[in-house]
């Protein structure tokens, strides 16, 4: 009798720790950050042979896993080869997601993927069902390796002649992984993140294309591949998700390019002294990089106020779901944009490309955008209190960059207080996982609360 009671109690205790997929993902990323912080806090990771301190190590590990790129010191000189290797590994894990890496290990050892692991993969890749998630994960791994290899090969044509075979290939591989994962870490030295390549078409366009591919999302990349390899016109079709992602991405890049070209054309601190080719390349690159990449070919501190504000908007929007990018995501922005357009045109439903968007998706998009805005506002207020000498634009820029996992900065990061580093680390973590987990949590709560009870309708004046 006592044994039976004890078994029941044990089952109840275990049930308390039965985590849902969203909770597992959060704890998984936190565990990777903690392990990375331990390695980066070792004296062997620092170039001066001394530990950088646990807070600095946590900040850097969070920035790498959350593929942000905010750094407390110049990556090239601050870390040893061991430290850089740890950062590169954390970037790759953070870009792909720890569930994808776990699946890769399982596939290599020949182990079957359980139902719970498939649910976690569904959550990590933002899929609607578990059907085909293992195949999609395999495609994600293959596509990532192939794209990063091609990117490294292209960059090696520039870096090998400059730095020699060993360093040149290392630089090419590091920056290819960092660009595709939208991480923004560089090895150029003296915080010179590609600022010496503003007029170099090979480096600018190669890195820019890697950023775009990483920010489109693996679902869209698979759609593009299937579209390109289809044997007939019937099979050449995109999902609504891919259409919206490509449409909004194209608009943001084009609009950003035109505005930045106009804002910075005569600015002597950025593009004023560049040739026509350099201005075009720099404008295009800066339109792409705020989509959570963090690289820059011109001085961010020297940009005009309109460019800084536009950059904040682009950082907040970010890239696509199931990608290496952060932000509220282009599809969230697209759904809200088309909802406004539909309302202005007198339609009751949100319509996108002659398709009706369910009300629960609109509600989730609104929830993600609202909570994300609240995170940025709260983070800005907290940093305004902890960072006494910083101006408001730098604080807002830094907070949005951390939330969007971008990595661009106006020079505030190296001067952050200990409290500021902790706040930015939390914002980076929320930015990497918050909107995604929020959308899933809202969806699950909606499913649980569906009942046959209907309350009387009430009206409230808004606007």
Steps between C-alpha positions, in 0.01 A plus 500: 500500500777740596693416182192583289458836674869577453474422126206738464693773681804441280286526185352827627848640566619402152189649345594837647821494297336381177597799288317608188701562178525876553640455853745237377631733230550782750687275744701347216624838378569607859707186558707562186562861607607386848738237359643753255544756777700251707738435208536870415574583865808273494838680490581305180221683316629851571795650313652643820496162673256610770133419544269763350257452788177305502273795412709585193510133404122468535451816294721371217352149509147644491595726211643202309220249570235764434695589181507867595858622465517756781850476648673634810837506321645461154455130413822481298728613783291430811481119461750223430456243223326280757263782597423579136433131437254489789326812369478353147352176638245692706405707194441187294295334774304819560435553130380149431335450838601243756222260391642493147845424640352231725322348201825504301677303775207254519509448122877448503478226765197343333253562783128537428337838560233474769157666490601749771811595301283550191275733700805695610620520140157623395522773762858596411428521126162675541311230311124447521524116523762237584457347156827522311699677775779240495537537122492879537769484769721289272449756224583781745832335592594427138398847381693670782820309433473558124425873523770566760753304291419699186515825699839406645629414152392838362648696792826303478570663161538828687634391840765244391702755296474745792577270796660186352352152460456402866368829635315582178305173497432538873372853450283391206344209693441706815333790318293269280356322804454829685323660200267208422410461867442878513741520793711804409822385671812596303877452508595821321649658812448836671122463469546549122207284396552499121547879501801451273290325237230761435588515130587130462220335301621144567503530880196728528274299269619160630442592865174677410368193317596274791311731736189495279504120461544453875221747573246353257445189708558135419138445392535767232839364390347156451216658298753687285698182440191300406383784273835508324522123454134442399468327163170659401303818566236324711758418769646853489306664779571674828313470827324812629764521774784508244320754281443736792857458627657573161259789432559683830875427492526648150304812600711558813831460314392724211349770724798491736744529209327808354462678835853429626647607165314831535579550870874419477590615147680817610584398858881544533511258797356207302448503123586857400854415387412170331473449126161447333557123510598516868189701588272253322666197663503661847135606475394153387708328769370725776145431385568126538710483816245641753291192418687354801848450349707764682772557240560852372717654227462859625528652848169460682586781739551736206162435335230766501206496743250390228727204412532401866122513545440301179755244620311465829178428308671241277664334803165477677338328199786256449495196271272203438374224732706176519805699394820612671353851535324672789249783532122469485547336156403625154189282490373656823558844352337389175187366669458823699565711189244312289251512790521880497465504121197272518337721766564816297341333198192411705560123518407303810774238452874529446578409139847422366550399136134402466512287813316562827716500812337336807419737785715303748812562288421873489456498878831320549679747272356788702600331827858435381543859378349649816704292745816558293441875515447472875833316535685772306333779701571328834860427403553860391363631829721266704814589302415870533523446875816285507703674225516853639719668237342348188268696270148380428559413131793273588296323769195450278725384215686256727180357647336449161820348363508254791132409465528460122822296552671737256828604659526853362602756760571870536795424727312436824569125536867513617409763760200321650489461877469153653127558546473620140671184371254282692202698367626480140569127541140442613367708210710301252366176647141624483557622145627159389216303657232739626278571199509138386417351838237770559321414176496130591388571857214719377395232253503229768303718739243569230457128441451432871248779542276409207160426648138507397436806716448823309489829690281797400664741260618834634627810324786730596600822324857485366711727284 
